[in-house]
Amino acid sequence: MDTSVSKLLNDKNTNILTAESSMSVYDCILMMAEKNIGALPVVENDVLLGIFTERDLMLKVVKERKDPEKL
């Protein structure tokens, strides 16, 4: 059974959703919920800047009692 990383990546959907750096945290949350995904690569001008995850949401927004619509 071939379980190499390249095989797994080749078998996955190649349509990768991304978040623009200008998007609000709330808009990212809505996209993640709609698509049932746990993370979004963050890009600006097609350059990867980082990744926004459910963990980021919990630790940097919910735990700190910040309003995601204002971030």
N, C-alpha and C positions, 0 to 999 in steps of 0.2 A: 504494500500500500504506500503510494507516494504522498507524503504529508509535508513536503517542503514548503517553505514560506512562499516561494515563487509560484508554486502550484495553487496554494490557497488564494494568493492575490489574483492570479489569472482567472480563477473560478468565480471571484466576487464580482459584483456589479461595478463597472468602471465609472459610473456616474457619481462623482464625489461632490457632495454639497459642501459649500464653504460659506463663511460669514465675512462680509466686508468689514474692515476695521471701523468704519463709520456707523455700523449698525448698533442699536441699543442692545443691552443685555436682554431686555424683555423680548425684542424681536428674535434674538438667537434662541431664547427659551421656547418661543412659539414654534420656530422652525424645527427644533429638536423634538418637541412634543408631537408635532404633526407627522414627522417622518419616523418617529420612534427610534431615535438615535441618541447616543450618550455624549457625543463630542462633535465639535465643528472645527476644522482648520480655519484660522483667521488669516485673511489675505488682504493685501493692498496693492493695486496695480499688478495683479497676478504674481505677487511675491509673498511667499509664506512668512507670516510674522510670528505665528504661534498656534496654540490650540485652546479652545474654550470647552471645558468639560462640566459634567454634572457636579463633580467634586468642587470645581471652582465656584459654581453657583452656591453650593452649600456652605463652603468655608469663607468665601469672600463677599457673599451677598446676604444669604439667609442668616448665618451666624452673627454677622455684623449689623443685622437689621437694616440693611440698605434697601432702597426702593429700586428695583431693576428697571423701571421705566425711566429713571433719571440717570442711569449709568450707560 
